[in-house]
């Protein structure tokens, strides 16, 4: 079994680790021209950034040749998953991929303009998340088939890129920044560069990994609920760097 994953603050990686199989970080595949994989089961785990999946996840589905008897997709979300999973499923169908198992897992919402992290983490009961994670793992290992029932007749929206060219205008770097480069190493989009100062490019996914993993809490948004941050307790910083830092391949 192969489990592809995309992660920022660690929620999706924590789930991918629980599911198991050969874990492959999608950002590490960005520079590969040929992507062909075959396994008894192939899955993809990613965060839902309303109203879409991360752009790199959609690009991966467009480029990869995947061969398996069983496909699964799981989206992690905080406040509202919307109909993103069904949109991704429709997108995958156009690439010849049919998800036998499609579901989502509610986790801590790390969107700083809306949620105060300490309150958000306390609101979501860890036991509920663990129980749901266990059920998802059991379903996949048993090769169960399931799709999401939205109980809605609303038309499923088309998949739209999550890239925000203007996102850099919302970032602030304060005097605590020591140019350690962690922000660049955890960015799954390769959108942060650290030289004599921190530079943000025009390909931000709004995942906020740079803010949440900054060891000095030196990165902020112009509008955020508080300076509190979130990192999934089941994931270490080195795992996020190994998954997302694209320059480590050079």
Long-range contacts (C-beta under 8 A, 24 or more apart in sequence): 1-39, 1-40, 1-41, 1-42, 1-43, 2-37, 2-39, 2-41, 2-42, 2-43, 2-68, 3-42, 3-43, 3-44, 3-45, 4-42, 4-43, 4-44, 4-45, 4-60, 5-44, 5-45, 5-46, 5-243, 6-44, 6-45, 6-46, 6-47, 6-54, 6-56, 6-57, 6-188, 7-46, 7-47, 7-188, 7-235, 7-240, 7-243, 7-244, 8-47, 8-110, 8-186, 8-188, 8-205, 8-207, 8-208, 8-209, 8-212, 8-240, 8-244, 9-108, 9-110, 9-207, 9-208, 9-209, 9-212, 9-213, 9-230, 9-231, 9-232, 10-231, 10-232, 10-234, 10-235, 10-239, 10-240, 11-47, 11-76, 11-107, 11-108, 11-110, 11-232, 12-45, 12-46, 12-47, 12-76, 13-45, 13-232, 13-235, 13-239, 13-240, 13-243, 14-232, 14-234, 14-235, 15-45, 15-74, 15-76, 15-105, 15-107, 15-133, 15-136, 16-45, 17-234, 17-235, 18-133, 18-134, 18-136, 18-137, 19-43, 19-45, 19-74, 19-136, 19-137, 19-140, 20-137, 25-242, 25-243, 25-244, 26-56, 26-57, 26-60, 26-188, 27-56, 27-188, 27-189, 27-190, 27-243, 27-244, 27-246, 28-243, 28-246, 28-249, 29-60, 29-64, 30-56, 30-190, 30-246, 31-246, 31-249, 35-60, 35-63, 35-64, 35-65, 36-64, 36-65, 36-67, 37-64, 37-65, 37-66, 37-67, 38-66, 38-67, 38-68, 39-67, 39-68, 40-68, 40-69, 40-70, 41-68, 41-69, 41-70, 41-71, 41-72, 41-140, 41-143, 42-66, 42-67, 42-68, 42-70, 42-71, 42-72, 43-71, 43-72, 43-73, 43-74, 43-101, 43-140, 44-72, 44-73, 44-74, 45-73, 45-74, 45-75, 45-76, 46-73, 46-74, 46-75, 46-76, 47-75, 47-76, 47-77, 47-207, 48-75, 48-76, 48-77, 48-81, 48-82, 48-84, 48-85, 48-104, 49-162, 49-205, 49-206, 49-207, 50-77, 50-80, 50-81, 50-82, 50-84, 51-82, 51-84, 51-157, 51-160, 52-84, 52-87, 52-159, 52-160, 52-161, 52-162, 53-84, 53-87, 53-88, 53-159, 53-162, 54-162, 54-188, 54-189, 54-205, 54-207, 55-161, 55-162, 55-163, 55-189, 55-205, 56-188, 56-189, 56-205, 57-88, 58-88, 58-91, 58-159, 58-161, 61-88, 61-91, 61-92, 61-95, 61-97, 62-95, 66-97, 70-100, 70-101, 70-143, 71-97, 71-98, 71-99, 71-100, 71-101, 72-99, 72-100, 72-101, 72-102, 72-140, 73-99, 73-101, 73-102, 74-102, 74-103, 74-104, 74-105, 74-136, 75-103, 75-104, 75-105, 76-104, 76-105, 76-106, 76-107, 77-104, 77-105, 77-106, 77-107, 77-109, 78-106, 78-107, 78-108, 78-109, 78-110, 78-111, 78-115, 78-120, 79-109, 79-111, 79-114, 79-115, 81-106, 83-150, 83-152, 83-154, 83-156, 83-157, 85-148, 86-148, 86-150, 86-156, 87-156, 87-157, 87-158, 87-159, 88-159, 89-147, 90-156, 90-159, 91-159, 99-147, 100-143, 100-145, 101-139, 101-140, 101-144, 101-145, 101-146, 102-146, 102-147, 102-148, 103-136, 103-139, 103-146, 103-148, 104-148, 105-129, 105-132, 105-133, 105-136, 106-132, 107-232, 108-230, 108-232, 110-208, 110-212, 110-230, 111-206, 111-208, 112-208, 112-211, 112-221, 112-224, 112-225, 113-221, 113-223, 113-224, 113-225, 114-225, 115-225, 116-225, 116-226, 116-228, 117-225, 117-226, 117-228, 117-229, 117-230, 118-226, 118-228, 120-230, 121-230, 162-205, 162-206, 163-189, 163-202, 163-203, 163-204, 163-205, 164-204, 164-205, 164-206, 165-202, 165-203, 165-204, 167-200, 167-204, 167-206, 168-200, 168-201, 168-202, 168-204, 170-221, 170-222, 170-223, 171-200, 171-210, 171-211, 171-219, 171-220, 171-221, 171-222, 172-219, 172-220, 172-221, 172-222, 173-197, 173-198, 173-218, 173-219, 173-220, 174-218, 174-219, 174-220, 175-218, 176-216, 176-217, 176-218, 177-214, 177-216, 177-218, 177-219, 178-216, 178-218, 180-215, 180-216, 182-213, 182-214, 182-215, 182-237, 182-241, 183-210, 183-213, 183-214, 183-219, 184-210, 184-245, 184-247, 185-241, 185-244, 185-245, 185-247, 185-248, 186-210, 186-213, 186-237, 186-240, 186-241, 186-244, 186-245, 187-244, 188-243, 188-244, 190-246, 190-247, 209-240, 209-244, 213-237, 213-240
